[in-house]
Amino acid sequence: MKEPAVSADPTQVLAFETDCHIFDGCGFPAPGLHSFLFEPLWGDADSNLYFNKPMLLALLGSIIIVGFFWAAFRKPKIVPGKLQMVAETGYDFIRRGIVYETIGKREGEKYVPLVVSLFFFVWMMNLWSIIPVAQFPVTAIIAYPAVLAIIVYILWVSLTFKRHGFVGAFKNFTGYDKSLGPVLPLAMTIEFFSNLLVRPFTHAVRLFANMFAGHTLLLLFTIASWYLLNGIGFAYAGVSFVMTIVMTAFELFIQALQAYVFVLLTCTYIQGALAKHH
């Protein structure tokens, strides 16, 4: 992890040192952008060809998800075992609770594998935040939500053109409705930019911003618990530690919720691409 610049005053204790506590003459080691920057585990950062901790977590997360479903379904039984039952419950929740409810059973069945994969991948990437040693949500790096959002965006746009043709897709993207009268050009312009430019941006940023903020708060209270362990600060350290536990529990909820919201929006976009324009 990259460290902030060293103070010019050699008598000051560096804020990121682990033995830094309140009343020791050092500042609070507040989390910042440096908390999201990692040195390469392999390769050279200057050459833009390297492998770092978030990449490792993303790879391990993918292996875990594939391994879990492979182990659960490699020998499926009519009366499922515990592992198969857990996998079936998760799969069925996404299929029936999100895909069928949003797109419909007939149209949505073919998109179930994609949506299930997206949900569990995003959830796993979020979960790394509270797993010991890892302790970092991969989705707090904007590149990962952005790539997932681009995949959904390409699917949505291609499905729209395939289903409606060029003219129909244009009407779909612009919300064409001749009953709007004189305001139709303005409404179409707003809808066009909203759908084709703003939509993929917000789809990625919604996930990124929540994970970035959540991880920052966890870091804040965790570091504060250690920093306050000195003198009268012990009393405040206890409060900070309790907040760390509360925020961890809250983050568990947010991690699952953001994965749910991401795939729900994905299904909404697909449904909009398949729906007839009126």
Secondary structure, DSSP 8 states (H G I E B T S, - for coil): -------S-TTSB-TT-TT--TTTTB------GGGG----SEEEGGGTEEE-HHHHHHHHHHHHHHHHHHHHHSS--SS--HHHHHHHHHHHHHIIIIIIHHT-HHHHGGGHHHHHHHHHHHHHHHHGGGSTTT---GGGSTHHHHHHHHHHHHHHHHHHHHHHHHHHHHHHHHT--GGGGGGHHHHHHHHHHIIIIIHHHHHHHHHHHHHHHHHHHHHHHHHHHHHT-STTHHHHHHHHHHHHHHHHHHHHHHHHHHHHHHHHHHHHHHHHHHS---
